[in-house]
């Protein structure tokens, strides 16, 4: 993915921000990572609450609390490592396609957690896969910044994309928390994550080489 002809030579910081923000690809990338990050934080915050609640030491889930707390972040770590490699090896360093692929599979995994009668072992496996697919595209998102803005604008582009990622996460979590309080159904986190993944996919598909 080639840069958009942006240049930082002799420009002020504000001029660089304006130059980067003129790129539609930056907006697409920011929106895509924003929904991805909302899904990521939704999982990290609400999965322990859903499975373990406040009585996590004595909760009878059929699964060790250790496995519940480990499966998700380990899946996320492995997913980030894998997605970057896939984008380079299978997609010729094109980032939008592995992002969209993982987000679709993240939505499928999240809905499997919500809908299927999973036993302890299967539940841990699917939880691992949910973290794997939802967080995996992070590595490709950051690689998009120099691809889109060029090396001289890469820092500015990364800052803008990072702004989007936490803006969406910060806006989503109070809304999710309010929904959980009003319904008392913490299992709703999985369809919420699935919807966020689909929105991220749609935004990623507008990023072009």
BASEGU-538296 format. One record per residue (C-alpha): residue number from 1; residue in one letter; chain; x, y, z. Coordinates in nm, 4 decimals. Each point is the difference from the previous one (the first is absolute). Example, Ala and Ser with C-alpha at 12.3 -4.5 7.8 and 13.67 -1.06 7.14 Angstrom:
<site pos="1" code="a" unit="A" px="1.2300" py="-0.4500" pz="0.7800"/>
<site pos="2" code="s" unit="A" px="0.1370" py="0.3440" pz="-0.0660"/>
% end
This chain:
<site pos="1" code="x" unit="A" px="0.0000" py="0.0000" pz="0.0000"/>
<site pos="2" code="x" unit="A" px="0.1735" py="0.3177" pz="-0.1137"/>
<site pos="3" code="x" unit="A" px="-0.0001" py="0.3350" pz="0.1778"/>
<site pos="4" code="x" unit="A" px="-0.2265" py="0.2830" pz="-0.1016"/>
<site pos="5" code="x" unit="A" px="0.2772" py="0.2467" pz="-0.0850"/>
<site pos="6" code="x" unit="A" px="0.0020" py="0.1628" pz="0.3433"/>
<site pos="7" code="x" unit="A" px="0.3151" py="0.1844" pz="0.1015"/>
<site pos="8" code="x" unit="A" px="0.1176" py="0.1278" pz="0.3352"/>
<site pos="9" code="x" unit="A" px="0.2893" py="0.2174" pz="-0.1247"/>
<site pos="10" code="x" unit="A" px="-0.0173" py="0.3451" pz="0.1516"/>
<site pos="11" code="x" unit="A" px="-0.3578" py="-0.0412" pz="0.1227"/>
<site pos="12" code="x" unit="A" px="-0.1456" py="0.0745" pz="0.3415"/>
<site pos="13" code="x" unit="A" px="-0.1615" py="-0.2711" pz="0.2105"/>
<site pos="14" code="x" unit="A" px="-0.3454" py="0.1401" pz="-0.0793"/>
<site pos="15" code="x" unit="A" px="0.0766" py="-0.0058" pz="-0.3713"/>
<site pos="16" code="x" unit="A" px="0.1016" py="-0.3660" pz="0.0274"/>
<site pos="17" code="x" unit="A" px="-0.3198" py="-0.0873" pz="0.1838"/>
<site pos="18" code="x" unit="A" px="-0.2064" py="0.1731" pz="-0.2672"/>
<site pos="19" code="x" unit="A" px="0.1933" py="-0.1756" pz="-0.2748"/>
<site pos="20" code="x" unit="A" px="-0.0527" py="-0.3443" pz="0.1541"/>
<site pos="21" code="x" unit="A" px="-0.3667" py="0.0655" pz="0.0745"/>
<site pos="22" code="x" unit="A" px="-0.0600" py="0.0827" pz="-0.3641"/>
<site pos="23" code="x" unit="A" px="0.0593" py="-0.3667" pz="-0.0819"/>
<site pos="24" code="x" unit="A" px="-0.3279" py="-0.2015" pz="-0.0099"/>
<site pos="25" code="x" unit="A" px="0.2048" py="-0.3118" pz="0.0749"/>
<site pos="26" code="x" unit="A" px="0.0969" py="0.1403" pz="0.3397"/>
<site pos="27" code="x" unit="A" px="-0.3661" py="0.0530" pz="0.0856"/>
<site pos="28" code="x" unit="A" px="-0.0864" py="-0.3533" pz="-0.1119"/>
<site pos="29" code="x" unit="A" px="0.2888" py="-0.1403" pz="0.2018"/>
<site pos="30" code="x" unit="A" px="-0.0945" py="0.2040" pz="0.3068"/>
<site pos="31" code="x" unit="A" px="-0.3635" py="-0.1092" pz="-0.0108"/>
<site pos="32" code="x" unit="A" px="0.0972" py="-0.3633" pz="-0.0579"/>
<site pos="33" code="x" unit="A" px="0.2439" py="-0.0093" pz="0.2923"/>
<site pos="34" code="x" unit="A" px="-0.2478" py="0.1939" pz="0.2122"/>
<site pos="35" code="x" unit="A" px="-0.2617" py="-0.2737" pz="-0.0273"/>
<site pos="36" code="x" unit="A" px="0.2689" py="-0.2659" pz="0.0384"/>
<site pos="37" code="x" unit="A" px="0.1252" py="0.1621" pz="0.3199"/>
<site pos="38" code="x" unit="A" px="-0.3540" py="0.0339" pz="0.1341"/>
<site pos="39" code="x" unit="A" px="-0.0410" py="-0.3754" pz="-0.0508"/>
<site pos="40" code="x" unit="A" px="0.3371" py="-0.0687" pz="0.1617"/>
<site pos="41" code="x" unit="A" px="-0.0727" py="0.1981" pz="0.3157"/>
<site pos="42" code="x" unit="A" px="-0.3498" py="-0.1396" pz="0.0171"/>
<site pos="43" code="x" unit="A" px="0.1474" py="-0.3482" pz="0.0181"/>
<site pos="44" code="x" unit="A" px="0.2718" py="0.0853" pz="0.2503"/>
<site pos="45" code="x" unit="A" px="-0.2390" py="0.1770" pz="0.2365"/>
<site pos="46" code="x" unit="A" px="-0.3148" py="-0.2085" pz="-0.0253"/>
<site pos="47" code="x" unit="A" px="0.1094" py="-0.3594" pz="-0.0635"/>
<site pos="48" code="x" unit="A" px="0.1340" py="-0.0427" pz="0.3571"/>
<site pos="49" code="x" unit="A" px="-0.3178" py="0.1597" pz="0.1359"/>
<site pos="50" code="x" unit="A" px="-0.2178" py="-0.2277" pz="-0.2128"/>
<site pos="51" code="x" unit="A" px="0.1726" py="-0.3236" pz="0.0948"/>
<site pos="52" code="x" unit="A" px="0.1136" py="0.0712" pz="0.3537"/>
<site pos="53" code="x" unit="A" px="-0.1945" py="0.2956" pz="0.1375"/>
<site pos="54" code="x" unit="A" px="0.0896" py="0.1453" pz="0.3378"/>
<site pos="55" code="x" unit="A" px="0.0233" py="-0.3486" pz="0.1570"/>
<site pos="56" code="x" unit="A" px="0.2728" py="-0.1160" pz="-0.2377"/>
<site pos="57" code="x" unit="A" px="0.1813" py="-0.2060" pz="0.2651"/>
<site pos="58" code="x" unit="A" px="-0.3029" py="-0.2231" pz="0.0575"/>
<site pos="59" code="x" unit="A" px="-0.1806" py="0.0319" pz="-0.3354"/>
<site pos="60" code="x" unit="A" px="-0.1180" py="-0.3365" pz="-0.1323"/>
<site pos="61" code="x" unit="A" px="0.0660" py="0.0406" pz="-0.3712"/>
<site pos="62" code="x" unit="A" px="0.1567" py="-0.3406" pz="-0.0581"/>
<site pos="63" code="x" unit="A" px="0.3131" py="0.1826" pz="-0.1188"/>
<site pos="64" code="x" unit="A" px="0.2960" py="0.1058" pz="0.2113"/>
<site pos="65" code="x" unit="A" px="0.0089" py="0.3787" pz="0.0493"/>
<site pos="66" code="x" unit="A" px="0.3655" py="-0.0146" pz="-0.1016"/>
<site pos="67" code="x" unit="A" px="-0.0891" py="-0.1335" pz="-0.3462"/>
<site pos="68" code="x" unit="A" px="-0.2741" py="0.2595" pz="-0.0448"/>
<site pos="69" code="x" unit="A" px="0.2387" py="0.2830" pz="0.0859"/>
<site pos="70" code="x" unit="A" px="0.2832" py="-0.1360" pz="-0.2170"/>
<site pos="71" code="x" unit="A" px="-0.1740" py="-0.1252" pz="-0.3163"/>
<site pos="72" code="x" unit="A" px="-0.1156" py="0.3400" pz="-0.1234"/>
<site pos="73" code="x" unit="A" px="0.3231" py="0.2049" pz="0.0334"/>
<site pos="74" code="x" unit="A" px="0.2175" py="-0.2875" pz="-0.1230"/>
<site pos="75" code="x" unit="A" px="-0.2248" py="-0.0339" pz="-0.3039"/>
<site pos="76" code="x" unit="A" px="0.0351" py="0.3740" pz="-0.0606"/>
<site pos="77" code="x" unit="A" px="0.3809" py="-0.0165" pz="0.0188"/>
<site pos="78" code="x" unit="A" px="0.0231" py="-0.2918" pz="-0.2401"/>
<site pos="79" code="x" unit="A" px="-0.2517" py="0.1621" pz="-0.2343"/>
<site pos="80" code="x" unit="A" px="0.2029" py="0.3209" pz="-0.0273"/>
<site pos="81" code="x" unit="A" px="0.3110" py="-0.2002" pz="-0.0839"/>
<site pos="82" code="x" unit="A" px="-0.1838" py="-0.2070" pz="-0.2578"/>
<site pos="83" code="x" unit="A" px="-0.1929" py="0.2738" pz="-0.1782"/>
<site pos="84" code="x" unit="A" px="0.3110" py="0.2001" pz="-0.0789"/>
<site pos="85" code="x" unit="A" px="0.1702" py="-0.3051" pz="-0.1473"/>
<site pos="86" code="x" unit="A" px="-0.3088" py="-0.0877" pz="-0.2042"/>
<site pos="87" code="x" unit="A" px="-0.0210" py="0.3519" pz="-0.1418"/>
<site pos="88" code="x" unit="A" px="0.3611" py="-0.0248" pz="-0.1190"/>
<site pos="89" code="x" unit="A" px="0.0101" py="-0.3612" pz="-0.1181"/>
<site pos="90" code="x" unit="A" px="-0.3483" py="-0.0665" pz="-0.1387"/>
<site pos="91" code="x" unit="A" px="-0.1272" py="0.3441" pz="-0.0980"/>
<site pos="92" code="x" unit="A" px="0.3162" py="0.1603" pz="-0.1340"/>
<site pos="93" code="x" unit="A" px="0.0153" py="0.2598" pz="0.2814"/>
<site pos="94" code="x" unit="A" px="-0.3559" py="0.1091" pz="-0.0720"/>
<site pos="95" code="x" unit="A" px="-0.1460" py="0.0742" pz="0.3438"/>
<site pos="96" code="x" unit="A" px="-0.3720" py="0.0542" pz="-0.0590"/>
<site pos="97" code="x" unit="A" px="-0.0750" py="-0.3585" pz="-0.1001"/>
<site pos="98" code="x" unit="A" px="0.1446" py="-0.1782" pz="0.3074"/>
<site pos="99" code="x" unit="A" px="-0.1647" py="0.2634" pz="0.2199"/>
<site pos="100" code="x" unit="A" px="-0.3398" py="-0.0672" pz="-0.1581"/>
<site pos="101" code="x" unit="A" px="0.0551" py="-0.3784" pz="0.0097"/>
<site pos="102" code="x" unit="A" px="0.0857" py="-0.0052" pz="0.3692"/>
<site pos="103" code="x" unit="A" px="-0.2864" py="0.2331" pz="0.0882"/>
<site pos="104" code="x" unit="A" px="-0.2508" py="-0.2257" pz="-0.1754"/>
<site pos="105" code="x" unit="A" px="0.1387" py="-0.3037" pz="0.1800"/>
<site pos="106" code="x" unit="A" px="-0.0032" py="0.1952" pz="0.3260"/>
<site pos="107" code="x" unit="A" px="-0.3716" py="0.0674" pz="-0.0484"/>
<site pos="108" code="x" unit="A" px="-0.0619" py="-0.3690" pz="-0.0699"/>
<site pos="109" code="x" unit="A" px="0.1969" py="-0.1068" pz="0.3083"/>
<site pos="110" code="x" unit="A" px="-0.1798" py="0.2495" pz="0.2235"/>
<site pos="111" code="x" unit="A" px="-0.3400" py="-0.1202" pz="-0.1190"/>
<site pos="112" code="x" unit="A" px="0.1098" py="-0.3605" pz="0.0541"/>
<site pos="113" code="x" unit="A" px="0.0755" py="0.0912" pz="0.3621"/>
<site pos="114" code="x" unit="A" px="-0.3471" py="0.1506" pz="0.0288"/>
<site pos="115" code="x" unit="A" px="-0.2113" py="-0.2588" pz="-0.1812"/>
<site pos="116" code="x" unit="A" px="0.1652" py="-0.3416" pz="0.0271"/>
<site pos="117" code="x" unit="A" px="-0.0281" py="-0.2286" pz="0.3049"/>
<site pos="118" code="x" unit="A" px="0.3754" py="-0.0232" pz="0.0483"/>
<site pos="119" code="x" unit="A" px="0.1535" py="-0.2254" pz="0.2604"/>
<site pos="120" code="x" unit="A" px="0.2984" py="0.1064" pz="0.2148"/>
<site pos="121" code="x" unit="A" px="0.2706" py="-0.1012" pz="-0.2465"/>
<site pos="122" code="x" unit="A" px="-0.1829" py="0.1237" pz="-0.3109"/>
<site pos="123" code="x" unit="A" px="-0.0833" py="0.3235" pz="0.1807"/>
<site pos="124" code="x" unit="A" px="0.3662" py="0.0675" pz="0.0739"/>
<site pos="125" code="x" unit="A" px="0.0975" py="-0.0782" pz="-0.3608"/>
<site pos="126" code="x" unit="A" px="-0.2650" py="0.2303" pz="-0.1470"/>
<site pos="127" code="x" unit="A" px="0.0853" py="0.2711" pz="0.2531"/>
<site pos="128" code="x" unit="A" px="0.3643" py="-0.0276" pz="-0.1098"/>
<site pos="129" code="x" unit="A" px="-0.1059" py="0.0282" pz="-0.3650"/>
<site pos="130" code="x" unit="A" px="-0.2183" py="0.3009" pz="0.0763"/>
<site pos="131" code="x" unit="A" px="0.2963" py="0.1832" pz="0.1492"/>
<site pos="132" code="x" unit="A" px="0.2230" py="-0.1238" pz="-0.2816"/>
<site pos="133" code="x" unit="A" px="-0.2189" py="0.1412" pz="-0.2759"/>
<site pos="134" code="x" unit="A" px="-0.1232" py="0.3169" pz="0.1731"/>
<site pos="135" code="x" unit="A" px="0.3413" py="0.1295" pz="0.1042"/>
<site pos="136" code="x" unit="A" px="0.2080" py="-0.1500" pz="-0.2805"/>
<site pos="137" code="x" unit="A" px="-0.0435" py="0.2886" pz="-0.2499"/>
<site pos="138" code="x" unit="A" px="0.1712" py="0.2483" pz="0.2337"/>
<site pos="139" code="x" unit="A" px="0.3361" py="-0.0775" pz="-0.1596"/>
<site pos="140" code="x" unit="A" px="-0.1338" py="0.0621" pz="-0.3506"/>
<site pos="141" code="x" unit="A" px="-0.1690" py="0.3237" pz="0.1051"/>
<site pos="142" code="x" unit="A" px="0.3291" py="0.1494" pz="0.1165"/>
<site pos="143" code="x" unit="A" px="0.1739" py="-0.1158" pz="-0.3163"/>
<site pos="144" code="x" unit="A" px="-0.2630" py="0.1901" pz="-0.1986"/>
<site pos="145" code="x" unit="A" px="0.1159" py="0.3379" pz="0.1327"/>
<site pos="146" code="x" unit="A" px="0.3282" py="0.0242" pz="-0.1943"/>
<site pos="147" code="x" unit="A" px="-0.1658" py="-0.1761" pz="-0.2939"/>
<site pos="148" code="x" unit="A" px="-0.2608" py="0.2744" pz="-0.0243"/>
<site pos="149" code="x" unit="A" px="0.1855" py="0.3117" pz="0.1120"/>
<site pos="150" code="x" unit="A" px="0.3560" py="-0.0817" pz="-0.0968"/>
<site pos="151" code="x" unit="A" px="0.3028" py="-0.0257" pz="0.2297"/>
<site pos="152" code="x" unit="A" px="0.0264" py="0.3721" pz="0.0728"/>
<site pos="153" code="x" unit="A" px="-0.3614" py="0.0203" pz="0.1179"/>
<site pos="154" code="x" unit="A" px="-0.0132" py="-0.3426" pz="0.1659"/>
<site pos="155" code="x" unit="A" px="0.0190" py="0.1368" pz="0.3556"/>
<site pos="156" code="x" unit="A" px="-0.2806" py="0.2484" pz="-0.0567"/>
<site pos="157" code="x" unit="A" px="-0.2146" py="-0.2633" pz="-0.1693"/>
<site pos="158" code="x" unit="A" px="0.0616" py="-0.2461" pz="0.2848"/>
<site pos="159" code="x" unit="A" px="-0.1040" py="0.2597" pz="0.2556"/>
<site pos="160" code="x" unit="A" px="-0.3229" py="0.0753" pz="-0.1852"/>
<site pos="161" code="x" unit="A" px="-0.0875" py="-0.3667" pz="-0.0423"/>
<site pos="162" code="x" unit="A" px="0.0779" py="-0.0635" pz="0.3678"/>
<site pos="163" code="x" unit="A" px="-0.2276" py="0.2914" pz="0.0914"/>
<site pos="164" code="x" unit="A" px="-0.2856" py="-0.1652" pz="-0.1898"/>
<site pos="165" code="x" unit="A" px="0.0646" py="-0.3354" pz="0.1661"/>
<site pos="166" code="x" unit="A" px="-0.0367" py="0.1307" pz="0.3545"/>
<site pos="167" code="x" unit="A" px="-0.2715" py="0.2508" pz="-0.0846"/>
<site pos="168" code="x" unit="A" px="-0.2258" py="-0.2815" pz="-0.1156"/>
<site pos="169" code="x" unit="A" px="0.0928" py="-0.2228" pz="0.2933"/>
<site pos="170" code="x" unit="A" px="-0.0590" py="0.2807" pz="0.2486"/>
<site pos="171" code="x" unit="A" px="-0.3359" py="0.0840" pz="-0.1525"/>
<site pos="172" code="x" unit="A" px="-0.1155" py="-0.3609" pz="-0.0231"/>
<site pos="173" code="x" unit="A" px="0.0743" py="-0.1220" pz="0.3518"/>
<site pos="174" code="x" unit="A" px="-0.2462" py="0.2278" pz="0.1868"/>
<site pos="175" code="x" unit="A" px="-0.2685" py="-0.0980" pz="-0.2508"/>
<site pos="176" code="x" unit="A" px="0.0754" py="-0.3692" pz="0.0467"/>
<site pos="177" code="x" unit="A" px="0.0053" py="0.0415" pz="0.3767"/>
<site pos="178" code="x" unit="A" px="-0.3357" py="0.1761" pz="-0.0059"/>
<site pos="179" code="x" unit="A" px="-0.1472" py="-0.2821" pz="-0.2083"/>
<site pos="180" code="x" unit="A" px="0.1325" py="-0.2599" pz="0.2413"/>
<site pos="181" code="x" unit="A" px="-0.1428" py="0.1882" pz="0.2972"/>
<site pos="182" code="x" unit="A" px="-0.3421" py="0.0370" pz="-0.1603"/>
<site pos="183" code="x" unit="A" px="-0.0297" py="-0.3603" pz="-0.1215"/>
<site pos="184" code="x" unit="A" px="0.2135" py="-0.1922" pz="0.2486"/>
<site pos="185" code="x" unit="A" px="0.1128" py="-0.2223" pz="-0.2886"/>
<site pos="186" code="x" unit="A" px="0.3780" py="0.0055" pz="-0.0192"/>
<site pos="187" code="x" unit="A" px="-0.0100" py="-0.2586" pz="-0.2782"/>
<site pos="188" code="x" unit="A" px="-0.1075" py="0.2811" pz="-0.2325"/>
<site pos="189" code="x" unit="A" px="0.3667" py="0.0930" pz="-0.0241"/>
<site pos="190" code="x" unit="A" px="0.0473" py="-0.2646" pz="-0.2683"/>
<site pos="191" code="x" unit="A" px="-0.2575" py="0.1289" pz="-0.2513"/>
<site pos="192" code="x" unit="A" px="0.1195" py="0.3533" pz="0.0747"/>
<site pos="193" code="x" unit="A" px="0.3547" py="-0.1073" pz="-0.0853"/>
<site pos="194" code="x" unit="A" px="-0.1279" py="-0.1726" pz="-0.3144"/>
<site pos="195" code="x" unit="A" px="-0.1753" py="0.3173" pz="-0.1172"/>
<site pos="196" code="x" unit="A" px="0.3138" py="0.2051" pz="0.0677"/>
<site pos="197" code="x" unit="A" px="0.2058" py="-0.2483" pz="-0.2019"/>
<site pos="198" code="x" unit="A" px="-0.2419" py="0.0230" pz="-0.2936"/>
<site pos="199" code="x" unit="A" px="0.0176" py="0.3821" pz="0.0095"/>
<site pos="200" code="x" unit="A" px="0.3797" py="-0.0207" pz="0.0061"/>
<site pos="201" code="x" unit="A" px="-0.0104" py="-0.2345" pz="-0.3002"/>
<site pos="202" code="x" unit="A" px="-0.2171" py="0.2361" pz="-0.2014"/>
<site pos="203" code="x" unit="A" px="0.2327" py="0.2915" pz="0.0712"/>
<site pos="204" code="x" unit="A" px="0.3094" py="-0.2069" pz="-0.0815"/>
<site pos="205" code="x" unit="A" px="-0.1449" py="-0.0981" pz="-0.3358"/>
<site pos="206" code="x" unit="A" px="0.0064" py="0.3675" pz="-0.1033"/>
<site pos="207" code="x" unit="A" px="0.3801" py="0.0104" pz="0.0393"/>
<site pos="208" code="x" unit="A" px="0.1631" py="-0.0613" pz="-0.3345"/>
<site pos="209" code="x" unit="A" px="0.3559" py="-0.0658" pz="-0.1089"/>
% end
